[in-house]
Amino acid sequence: MEIILFLAIIFLLTYLIGRLLEKIRIPWIFAPLLIGLGLSAYNPFATITSSTTFIFLAQLGMYFLLFSIGFELDLRKMLKSKKFIIQTTFVIILSEAIIASILLHYIFNLSWIISFLLSLSFATVGEAILLPILDEFKLTKTKFGQTILSIGVTDDIFEVITIIAVTILFGYSLGNSSSYIEKNILVLIALFALTFLIIKYRKKIQPAKYKNNSLIFLAVMFLFLLFIGIGNIISAAALGALLSGMASKKIIPAKSLETIHSQIKIITYGLFAPIFFLWVGIDVNINYLIKYPLLIILFTTTTYLVKATTSFFMTKSQLGNKKAFLLGIGLCVRLSTSIVILKLLLEENLITSEIYSILIGTQLVFKFIIPIALSYFIIKWKIS
């Protein structure tokens, strides 16, 4: 079968399964991950899914996801968050990261650095998953809704730090010669300098006179590919994709921003992201999930209890016991960042297939249980 027909079937299955998932308030984007898990057990299309064309498309999906994260980051808004939100976010994220890194270090014999980076990525919140649930129950503008979304936005700084740290870690894993490290540092400086210059001189760069959004989109894609190309010199393409999103947003005229943002989301989630999630699922070893269910339960339960307990005690005085408990449940939702970092570490052979498979299994538990549990308690306790 040709890759084009294969992808046609995958997109159809994603559409059909995605509609079923949305009925139980689970984002449809995880449908290709489930399809990938099925193919990991039995894959009659191994020739296609191991081809360079498929892998290239999947990597583009990963880069577009990171680009979208960077595009939606608002550092000024994060820095202007209330002291209560900042303190709560730091305590919740770091508490879970520390406990999870201890588990990863002693159970899987990972180094402390990799254990902490994995844990930090897992501790971040997928506010994009929470938003539709809060919207459905008309909680978005309430104190509860604003608190949970503000924490989800503020913790984005941890996502940026984690991706930067993973990029630096790749450099050390590939070689330790002084000339190699110097090249890594120079390229990293170039990426950040380019980002800074674009943001600083955005008014001069911004194509304000352009009336054609397609031309503006081409300029954005140029920056996207330029940053990835520069970053790829030192295996930092992921960081380049993230920074390109932050820089690109600044050159778009205000009147075109919403349209361009919509186009980026469509091309990301409507084309490339499903291929990436399919790739993630295919690389999972189902045998490990069957062999180590207790490890998945242990890791899931422990990290949830740490986050739920910490968030409860940090917010109960502001929200009350029930809403503080619900906030703890909601904050356990993860999105794509942790999956992207897992995939990056696997591709660079910094974690084994066993660890990757078990942690993806943990992700799946959260993806299915948390949205359902959050909706159930909102209805039961009549939160409004």
C-alpha positions in Angstrom: 0.0 0.0 0.0 1.2 3.5 -0.8 1.8 6.0 2.0 -0.9 8.3 0.7 -3.6 5.6 0.9 -2.3 4.6 4.3 -2.6 8.2 5.6 -6.1 8.5 4.1 -7.2 5.4 6.1 -5.5 6.8 9.3 -7.3 10.2 8.9 -10.6 8.5 8.4 -10.1 6.3 11.5 -9.0 9.3 13.5 -12.2 11.1 12.5 -14.4 8.2 13.5 -12.7 7.3 16.7 -12.2 11.0 17.6 -16.0 11.6 17.4 -16.5 8.8 19.9 -13.8 10.1 22.3 -15.3 13.6 22.3 -18.6 12.1 23.5 -16.8 11.2 26.8 -15.0 14.5 26.9 -11.6 13.2 25.7 -9.9 15.3 23.1 -10.2 13.7 19.6 -6.4 14.2 19.0 -5.6 11.2 21.0 -7.4 8.9 18.5 -4.3 8.5 16.4 -2.3 7.6 19.5 -4.8 4.7 20.1 -4.5 3.7 16.5 -0.7 3.7 16.9 -1.0 1.5 20.0 -3.1 -1.0 17.9 -0.4 -1.0 15.2 2.3 -1.5 17.8 0.7 -4.8 18.6 0.2 -5.9 15.0 1.5 -3.7 12.1 1.0 -4.9 8.6 2.2 -1.5 7.4 5.7 -1.7 9.0 7.4 -0.8 5.7 5.4 2.4 5.5 5.6 3.5 9.1 9.4 2.9 9.1 10.0 4.8 5.9 11.9 8.1 5.8 8.8 9.9 4.4 6.6 8.8 7.2 9.2 9.7 9.9 9.8 13.1 8.3 6.0 13.9 8.3 5.8 12.7 12.0 8.7 14.9 13.0 7.0 17.9 11.2 4.0 17.1 13.4 6.2 17.3 16.5 7.7 20.6 15.4 4.3 22.1 14.6 3.1 21.2 18.1 6.1 22.9 19.6 5.6 25.9 17.3 2.0 26.2 18.4 3.1 26.1 22.1 5.5 28.9 21.4 3.0 30.9 19.4 0.5 30.7 22.3 3.0 31.6 25.0 2.5 35.0 26.6 5.5 35.7 28.9 4.2 39.2 29.9 0.9 37.7 31.0 2.7 35.0 33.0 4.9 37.5 34.7 1.9 39.7 35.6 0.1 36.8 37.2 -1.0 37.3 40.8 1.5 36.3 43.5 -0.9 33.6 44.7 -1.0 32.0 41.2 2.8 32.1 40.8 3.5 30.6 44.2 0.8 27.9 43.8 2.1 27.0 40.4 5.7 26.7 41.5 4.9 24.6 44.6 2.5 22.3 42.7 4.8 21.7 39.7 8.0 21.3 41.7 6.4 19.0 44.3 5.2 16.5 41.7 8.5 16.8 39.7 10.6 16.0 42.8 8.6 13.0 43.9 8.2 11.6 40.3 12.0 12.0 39.7 12.7 10.0 42.8 10.5 7.2 41.5 12.0 7.3 38.0 15.6 7.3 39.4 15.2 4.4 41.7 12.7 2.3 39.7 14.2 2.7 36.2 17.8 3.5 37.2 17.7 6.8 35.2 20.2 9.6 36.0 18.9 12.3 38.2 19.0 14.9 35.4 16.9 12.8 33.0 14.5 11.8 35.8 13.9 15.4 36.8 13.4 16.6 33.2 10.9 13.8 32.5 9.1 14.6 35.8 9.1 18.3 35.1 7.4 17.7 31.7 4.9 15.4 33.3 4.0 17.9 36.0 2.9 20.6 33.5 -0.8 21.1 32.9 -2.8 20.7 29.6 -5.1 23.8 30.0 -6.2 23.3 26.3 -8.0 20.1 27.5 -9.5 21.8 30.5 -10.9 24.8 28.6 -13.7 22.9 26.7 -14.8 21.2 29.9 -14.9 24.5 31.8 -16.7 26.2 28.9 -19.4 23.4 28.8 -20.2 24.0 32.5 -19.9 27.8 32.2 -17.0 27.9 34.7 -14.4 29.7 32.5 -15.0 33.1 34.0 -15.6 32.0 37.6 -12.9 32.3 40.3 -12.4 28.5 40.1 -12.1 28.5 36.3 -9.7 31.5 36.2 -7.5 29.9 38.9 -7.1 26.6 37.1 -6.5 28.2 33.7 -4.0 30.8 35.2 -2.0 28.0 36.8 -2.1 26.2 33.4 -0.8 29.2 31.6 1.8 30.2 34.2 3.4 26.7 34.2 4.2 27.1 30.5 7.5 28.6 31.7 8.4 25.2 32.9 7.7 23.8 29.4 10.2 26.2 27.9 12.9 25.5 30.6 12.4 21.7 30.1 12.8 21.9 26.3 15.9 24.1 26.6 17.4 21.7 29.2 16.7 18.7 27.0 18.4 20.5 24.0 21.5 21.1 26.0 21.5 17.5 27.3 21.4 16.3 23.6 24.6 18.3 23.0 26.4 16.6 25.8 25.2 13.2 24.8 26.5 13.5 21.3 30.0 14.7 22.1 32.1 16.4 24.7 35.0 17.9 22.8 35.5 21.6 23.6 35.0 22.6 19.9 31.7 20.7 19.8 30.4 22.3 23.0 31.5 25.8 21.7 29.5 25.2 18.5 26.5 24.2 20.6 26.7 27.4 22.7 27.1 29.6 19.6 24.1 28.1 17.9 22.0 28.4 21.0 23.1 32.1 21.4 22.2 32.6 17.7 18.7 31.2 18.2 17.9 33.3 21.3 19.5 36.4 19.7 17.4 36.0 16.6 14.3 35.6 18.7 15.2 38.7 20.7 15.9 40.8 17.7 12.7 39.8 15.9 10.6 40.7 19.0 12.5 43.9 19.7 12.3 45.2 16.1 8.9 43.7 15.3 7.4 47.0 14.2 10.0 47.4 11.5 9.8 43.8 10.4 6.0 43.5 10.7 4.5 43.4 7.2 1.8 45.9 8.2 1.0 46.8 4.6 0.3 43.3 3.6 -3.4 42.7 2.9 -2.9 39.1 1.8 -2.9 36.7 4.7 -1.4 34.0 2.6 1.8 36.1 2.2 2.0 36.7 5.9 1.6 33.0 6.5 4.5 32.4 4.1 6.6 34.7 6.2 5.7 32.8 9.3 6.6 29.5 7.7 9.9 30.9 6.6 10.8 31.7 10.2 9.5 28.3 11.3 11.8 26.4 8.9 14.7 28.8 9.5 14.7 28.3 13.2 14.3 24.5 12.9 17.2 24.5 10.3 19.5 26.5 12.6 18.6 24.4 15.6 19.1 21.1 13.7 22.8 21.9 13.4 23.2 20.9 17.1 20.1 18.6 17.4 18.1 21.5 18.8 15.4 21.6 16.2 12.7 21.2 18.9 13.9 24.4 20.6 14.1 26.1 17.3 10.4 25.2 16.6 9.4 26.6 20.0 11.3 29.9 19.6 10.0 30.3 16.1 6.4 30.3 17.4 7.3 33.0 20.0 9.0 35.1 17.3 6.5 34.6 14.5 3.6 35.9 16.6 5.3 39.3 16.9 5.6 39.9 13.2 1.9 39.3 12.4 -0.3 42.5 12.1 -3.0 42.6 14.8 -5.8 42.5 12.2 -4.4 39.2 10.8 -3.4 37.6 14.1 -6.6 35.6 14.7 -6.8 34.4 11.1 -3.1 33.3 11.0 -3.5 31.6 14.4 -6.5 29.7 13.1 -4.6 28.6 10.0 -1.7 27.4 12.2 -4.0 25.4 14.4 -5.7 23.8 11.4 -2.5 22.7 9.7 -1.1 21.5 13.0 -4.0 19.5 14.4 -5.7 18.8 11.1 -2.7 17.4 9.2 0.6 16.9 11.0 -0.2 16.3 14.7 -2.2 13.1 14.0 0.8 11.6 12.2 3.0 12.5 15.1 0.7 10.9 17.7 0.4 7.8 15.4 4.2 7.6 15.4 4.3 7.9 19.2 1.8 5.0 19.6 3.6 2.7 17.1 6.8 3.0 19.1 5.1 1.8 22.3 5.9 -1.8 23.2 2.5 -3.3 24.2 4.3 -6.2 26.0 5.7 -3.7 28.6 2.3 -2.3 29.3 0.9 -5.8 29.8 4.0 -6.9 31.8 4.2 -3.9 34.2 0.6 -2.7 34.9 1.5 -2.2 38.6 4.3 0.2 37.7 1.8 2.2 35.6 -0.7 2.3 38.5 2.1 3.2 41.0 3.4 6.1 39.0 -0.1 7.3 38.1 -1.4 7.1 41.6 1.6 8.6 43.3 2.0 11.6 41.0 -1.7 12.3 41.1 -1.8 12.2 44.9 1.1 14.5 45.2 -0.3 17.1 42.8 -3.9 16.8 44.2 -2.8 17.1 47.8 -0.4 20.0 47.2 -2.9 21.9 45.1 -5.7 21.3 47.7 -3.7 22.8 50.6 -2.4 25.7 48.5 -5.9 26.7 47.3 -8.5 25.6 49.8 -8.4 29.0 51.6 -9.2 30.7 48.3 -11.6 28.3 46.8 -13.0 26.1 49.5 -12.5 22.3 50.0 -14.6 21.0 47.1 -13.3 23.4 44.5 -9.7 22.9 45.7 -10.2 19.2 45.4 -11.6 19.6 41.8 -8.7 21.9 40.9 -6.3 19.1 42.0 -8.1 16.7 39.6 -8.0 19.1 36.7 -4.3 20.0 37.1 -3.5 16.3 36.5 -4.4 16.7 32.8 -1.4 16.6 30.5 -1.1 17.7 26.9 1.4 17.2 24.1 4.6 18.7 25.7 5.4 15.7 27.9 4.7 13.3 25.0 7.0 15.3 22.7 9.8 15.3 25.3 9.4 11.6 25.8 9.7 11.0 22.1 12.8 13.3 21.9 14.5 11.4 24.6 13.7 8.0 23.0 15.0 9.2 19.6 18.3 10.2 21.2 18.5 6.9 23.1 18.5 8.7 26.4 15.7 6.5 27.6 14.8 2.9 26.8 11.8 1.6 24.9 10.6 0.0 28.2 10.6 3.3 30.1 9.0 5.1 27.1 6.2 2.5 26.8 5.4 2.6 30.5 5.3 6.4 30.7 3.1 6.6 27.7 0.8 4.1 29.4 0.7 6.5 32.4 -0.2 9.3 30.1 -3.1 7.4 28.7 -4.5 6.7 32.1 -4.6 10.4 32.8 -6.1 11.3 29.4 -9.1 9.0 29.9 -9.8 9.2 33.7 -9.3 12.9 34.6 -11.7 14.6 32.1 -14.4 12.1 33.0 -13.8 12.4 36.8 -13.7 16.2 36.6 -17.0 16.4 34.7 -18.6 13.9 37.1 -17.8 15.9 40.3 -18.7 19.2 38.7 -22.2 17.8 38.1 -22.5 15.9 41.4 -21.5 18.9 43.5 -23.3 21.4 41.3 -20.3 23.6 40.9 -21.2 26.8 39.1 
